[in-house]
Amino acid sequence: MKKLPLIVTLTALLSACASAPPAPQPEDKVAAGTSEKPAAQTPSRSRISAKPEEQKQQDPLPSVELTEELLFKLLSAEFAAQRGDWQTGYITTMAIAQETRDPRVARRAAEIALGAKRADEALNAVRLWRSLAPNSEEAAQYYLSFIVMGDNLAEAKPILEQRLRDARPQTRGLMAFQIQRLLGRAKDKAGAFNLLEEVLRPYQDLTEARLALSQAAMANQDAVRARREAEAALKSKPDSELAALTLAQVIPDKGEAANWLAAFLKRYPKSRDVRLAYARMLVEQKQYQNARGEFETLLQHQPQDLTALFALGVLSSQVNDVAAAEKYLKTYLQVLSAEPDEERDPTQALLILAQIAEDRKDTESALKWLAQIEPGENYVGAQIKRAQLYAKRGDLTAARQILQEIDAPGEREQVQLIIAEGQIMREAGQQQQAMDVLREGLKQFPSNTDLLYDYAMLAEKNGKFDIMETSLRKIIALAPENQHAYNALGYSLAERNIRLQEAYELIEKAVKLAPDDPFIMDSMGWVQFRLGRLKEAEALLRRAYELRPDAEIAVHLGEVLWTKGQKEDAQKFWRDAQTKDPQNDTLKSTLARLNVNL
């Protein structure tokens, strides 16, 4: 079978079989730090719990009479904030909070300042809120987030130390990771790391403390320290998968990291997360057979493991083991159907199965798989494939109906459908109908460069060079960086052997925009040939063919060599082109024009 597109296979596989992160990543709603003031984000609770829930005390609320004057002030502050006058709303609310000693009003002042992206004012309100409600976990979490994001690290130290002391032994490791995540948002990275070291110093025998330090060191680009801490964590707990994964992550050489994971698995073969990470590394290194072996081991322990089933299906297709690919992917879909998982999308598996069926000319099965794909990211592409399969069977009416009935959400998808319908009509030999489809599409989307480009290419195919040139020049006007338009117009002129200097200049622009594109290189070689510069033409075409051994490039290179008298070399390239693409029109016309029989 043909190799499936990487976007449908290896990319999906790498995301699907990604191992668990090397350190716990607890839910943390603290906004990521930027170069702006902290109030440009909305700090929330850092989720570093101080004490078990049952030990928390409730803060008493003040007994304050809601007088008409107080109500008026509260409403005035709210109305001001709603109108966008944050300053009046904030000042009034803060004054009321200080007067009444009500933490709820202080909290509202903090919200007003946050809405206005005022860092200093928000911090002042949070400080007041916390002083009025010292037992409020929410106030403490906001306070911690602000002082860390505002780089008031010294102020954070006693709080973090107290929380670690108050934590139960069984939750202290998780708290170490939470503190590391929180401090990772500080702008002063070196200061934050030093603070993490200080607060974790009493817990050096704790594996999680070492791993938190390793993660922080890695984030600070200190690979040596990161590795040292990860190794210390593993030494304290040799069977820790978390420590093994962290060490693999911080080792710069991925080959060494993979070898290390393999050694760990020999000692602890039941380590599922480590095996997943190892298999993923093998996929990244394109060691597909070895990766298959690791996923098969995982499947032996858990026969319905969705990650392993999907990975094995993809990898089997990559190594051309079609039977295995079908077996694993069908099982994957069956298990997923029996136990739906919102985090998993069957689309990739369905696309691969459809491709397998199409490759063996089983159109009915391919259509069956494609019909199961539900609306989503790949829906339009799947429906286009369905239409193409119906067209190959000769049912153009059904093919066009499928495309016309799709409720495409935006211009990009609608243009995809128009281009696909035009392509179907063109391949069916109905050139005028194809032109009509694209022309109608351009009435709806007159400035869409993809649609204009397809229309131009179809016009050239039908000998309507004026339409082609007008469309390509419109693309150039709309998108001056579109190298394909310059190249297509220049090549068309060179192919027709007219306005060769203009053709050269157009292709030269394309080369500047995409100097390593082998097809643009081919165009430049061809216009050089037309200009009689055989040496330059040969050099360019040989380089293009090395980059992309395409049949069209081989035909051009062959003609240059034939003209130079190197007829055996020319025939070699033409035979290569014939092997790659026996029906190539350029090859046929070239051989006929030069009266050559291969």
C-alpha positions, 0 to 999 in steps of 0.5 A: 500500500502507499505510505499514508500522509504523515499528518494522518499517521505519525503526527497522530501517533506521537500525540496519541502515545505521548507518555505521562508528563515527567512530573505531576501537573496539578490543575493550576489556574494561575495565569502564565507570567509575561513581560507585562504587569501581573494584572494583565492576566487574572491570577486565580488560586494556585491550589496549594492547599494549606490544611485538610478541609476539616481543620479550616476555620471560618472567618467571622463576618462583621456585623454592619448595618446596611444603611441607606448611605452605605447602600448608596456608596456600594451601588455608586461604586458598582455603577462606576465600575460598570461604566468603565470608571474603574478608579472611582469604583475601586477607591469607593469599594476599598474605602467601604472595605476598610470602614466595614472590615468586610472581606467580601467587599475587599474581594470585590475591590480586587475584582474591579482592579483585576478587570482594569488590569491594575496590578498594584491596586489589585495586590493592595485589595488582596492584601486587605482581603487576606488580612480581613479573612486570614482563614480564607483559602481563596484569599491566600491563593490569590495573595500567593499568586500575586506576590509571586507573579509580581516578584515579591518572592521574599514575601512568599517564602514564609507562606510556602514554608508554612504550607509545606510544614502543615501538609500531611506527609502523604501530600507533601510531595504533590505540594512540592510540585505545585510550588514548583509550578507556581514559582515557574511563573515568576519573572525572576527565574533565578530568584524563583529557583533559589526560593524553591531550593530554600523551601525544599531544603528540609525535604531533600530525602523526598523524591518529589522534592528532587524531581521538582528541583529537576523540573525547575532547573530544566526550565532554567536551561540548567541541564547539568543540575536538572540531571543531577537532581533527577539521578538523586531522585531515582537513587532514593527510589529506584523503581519510580517511573516518575523519576525515570521519565524525568531523567529521560526528559532532561538528558539532552541526547535523545539516543542516550535517553532512549537507551536509559529507558530501555535499561530501566525497562529491563529492571522493571518490565511492568512500568507502563508509562516508561514503556509508552515513553520509550515507544514514543522515542522509537517512533520519533527516531523512525525505528518503527519495528522496534516501536511496534514491539514495545506496543505489542508488549503493552498490549499483552498486559492490557489487550484493550489498551486504546493507545497501544491498539491505535499505535500498532495500527498506525505503525503497521501501516507504516511498515506495510503490514496491511493485515496487522494494521486493519486488525489493530485499527478495527479492534481499536474502533470496536473497543472505543465504540463499546467504551466511548472516550471523549478524549479520543477521536476515531477519525484517524483510524477511519481514514487509515482504514479507508486508505487501505481499502482504496489501495486494494481497490475495495471502493465499497469498504473505503466508502463505508469507513469514510461514511462513519466520519462525523463533522469535525476537523477532517470531515470536509476532507473525508467527504471530498474523498468520498466524492472522488471515489464515487467519481472513479466509479463513474457516478459523477452525479452522486459525487457532485451531490455529496459535495454540494450537500455539505454545509461548509462552515467557512470560506476555506472549506467552501473553496475546498469543495469547489476546487474538488468538484472542479477537479472531479469534472476535469478528471472525468474529461468534462473540461468546460463543466470544470471551468464553469464550476470554478468560474461560479466559485470565483463569483462568490470568492473573487479574491481567493488565491487558491481558487484563482490558481486552480482556475488559471491552471485549468485555463492553461490546460484548455489553451485559454492562456489569456484567462490563465495570465489574468488569473495569475497576475491577479494572484500576484497583485493580491499576494505578492509573496506567492511564489507559485503564481510567479513560477506558473506564469513564467513556466507557461511563457517558457513552455510556449517559448515566448517572452522569454526574458519576462519568463526569466524575470518571473521565475527569478522572483519565484526563486528568491521567494523559495530558493530550494523548491525543486519545481521552481528550480526546474522552471528556471532550468527550463527557461535557461534552456529556452534561452540557449544556456545549456550549461546553466540549464543542466546544472539547475535541472540536475540539482532539482532532480536530486532534490525531487526525482520527479518525472517532469524534471527528468523529461526536461533534463533529458531534453537538455542532454539530448540537445547537447548530444548526450543521447544515452544519458537523455534516454536514461532519464526518459526511461526513469520518467516513463517508469515513474509516470507512464502516462506523463503528457510532457514525456509523450509530447517530448518523445513524439516531437524529437521522434524518439523511441525508448 
